[in-house]
């Protein structure tokens, strides 16, 4: 880890602190449940409004339109053009059941 110090004593590191937010995301063909990571000083909406084309989702579970689990992965990059809706979710396990 590289640390840099400002004259006033502020420490800069390469580590970016973020919080995990559980989400549900609907695309035209799938429902995705997982975690997005938001900067500590950012809002959920700020993450979505960035100029990047993709949003990173970790611990993703992908369900078909009938609700059947079709895929799980540790990391999924989702093109934001495919998002129909997204919301911050309650705690769910990887199968989509309430904890």
C-alpha positions as CSV (number, residue, x, y, z in Angstrom):
1,X,0.0,0.0,0.0
2,X,1.4,3.4,-1.0
3,X,0.7,6.3,1.3
4,X,1.2,9.9,0.4
5,X,1.2,12.8,2.9
6,X,-0.1,16.3,2.2
7,X,1.6,19.2,3.9
8,X,-1.3,19.6,6.3
9,X,-1.0,15.9,7.3
10,X,-3.8,14.4,5.2
11,X,-3.0,10.8,4.2
12,X,-3.8,9.6,0.7
13,X,-3.9,5.8,-0.1
14,X,-4.8,3.7,-3.1
15,X,-7.6,2.0,-1.2
16,X,-11.1,3.3,-1.8
17,X,-13.6,2.7,0.9
18,X,-17.1,1.6,-0.2
19,X,-20.2,0.1,1.3
20,X,-22.0,-2.9,-0.1
21,X,-25.7,-2.3,-1.0
22,X,-27.9,-5.2,-1.8
23,X,-29.9,-4.6,-5.0
24,X,-32.5,-6.2,-7.4
25,X,-32.1,-5.3,-11.0
26,X,-34.6,-6.1,-13.7
27,X,-33.5,-6.4,-17.3
28,X,-35.8,-7.4,-20.2
29,X,-34.9,-11.1,-19.8
30,X,-33.6,-11.5,-16.3
31,X,-33.8,-10.5,-12.6
32,X,-30.4,-10.0,-11.0
33,X,-29.8,-9.9,-7.3
34,X,-26.5,-9.0,-5.9
35,X,-24.4,-6.2,-4.3
36,X,-23.2,-2.9,-5.8
37,X,-20.5,-0.9,-4.1
38,X,-21.0,2.7,-3.3
39,X,-18.5,5.3,-2.1
40,X,-19.0,6.2,1.5
41,X,-19.9,9.8,0.6
42,X,-22.1,8.9,-2.4
43,X,-25.8,8.2,-2.8
44,X,-27.2,5.1,-4.5
45,X,-28.3,7.4,-7.4
46,X,-24.8,8.8,-7.7
47,X,-23.4,5.4,-8.6
48,X,-26.0,5.0,-11.3
49,X,-25.5,8.4,-12.8
50,X,-21.8,8.0,-13.4
51,X,-20.7,8.3,-17.0
52,X,-19.6,4.6,-17.1
53,X,-21.5,2.2,-19.3
54,X,-21.3,-0.7,-16.9
55,X,-22.1,-1.2,-13.3
56,X,-20.2,-3.8,-11.2
57,X,-22.3,-6.3,-9.3
58,X,-20.8,-8.8,-6.9
59,X,-22.2,-12.0,-5.5
60,X,-24.8,-11.9,-8.4
61,X,-27.6,-14.4,-8.8
62,X,-29.4,-14.3,-12.2
63,X,-33.0,-15.5,-12.4
64,X,-35.1,-16.0,-15.6
65,X,-38.6,-14.5,-16.0
66,X,-40.2,-17.5,-14.2
67,X,-38.0,-16.9,-11.2
68,X,-35.7,-19.9,-11.7
69,X,-32.0,-19.4,-10.8
70,X,-30.0,-19.8,-14.0
71,X,-26.6,-18.5,-13.0
72,X,-24.5,-17.4,-10.0
73,X,-21.2,-15.5,-10.2
74,X,-18.8,-13.6,-7.9
75,X,-18.7,-10.6,-10.4
76,X,-21.0,-9.4,-13.1
77,X,-20.5,-6.3,-15.2
78,X,-24.0,-5.1,-16.4
79,X,-24.5,-2.7,-19.2
80,X,-26.7,0.0,-17.8
81,X,-28.6,0.3,-21.1
82,X,-30.2,-3.1,-20.3
83,X,-31.6,-2.0,-16.9
84,X,-35.4,-1.6,-16.8
85,X,-35.5,-0.9,-13.0
86,X,-33.2,-1.2,-10.0
87,X,-33.8,-0.8,-6.3
88,X,-32.0,-1.2,-3.0
89,X,-33.1,-4.6,-1.6
90,X,-33.7,-6.0,1.8
91,X,-31.2,-8.7,2.9
92,X,-31.5,-11.8,0.7
93,X,-29.6,-15.0,0.5
94,X,-28.1,-16.1,-2.9
95,X,-31.3,-18.0,-3.8
96,X,-33.4,-14.9,-3.4
97,X,-35.1,-16.0,-0.1
98,X,-35.4,-13.6,2.8
99,X,-32.8,-14.0,5.5
